[in-house]
Amino acid sequence: MAEETVAALAQLYLGNILYAIELAASSLDADGKAENAAYYRGIARKLAEAHGREKAATE
């Protein structure tokens, strides 16, 4: 099995990570913490965009 690096694991489980971040952001929204929710959604957006650029570069 290939070495389990943070990058490799994050790429493998990116969908799950993005889902968990959105659950956290939704919970923060429900608690009236819109700024905190926006912060986490920003992280998710950066991860998704980076994944898209990486995928486009390998095609």
C-alpha positions, 0 to 999 in steps of 0.5 A: 500500500502506498504511504499514507500522507496527509495530502493523499488521505485528504484527496481520497476523502475530500468529498467526506471532508467537504461534507463535514465542513458544510455540516459544521458551517450549517450548525454555526449558521443555526447558532447565529454565527454567520461569520464563523460559518463563512470562514469554514465555507471559505476553507471548503471552497479553497479545497474544492477549487484546488482539487478542480485545478489539480484534476484539470492539470492531470487531464 
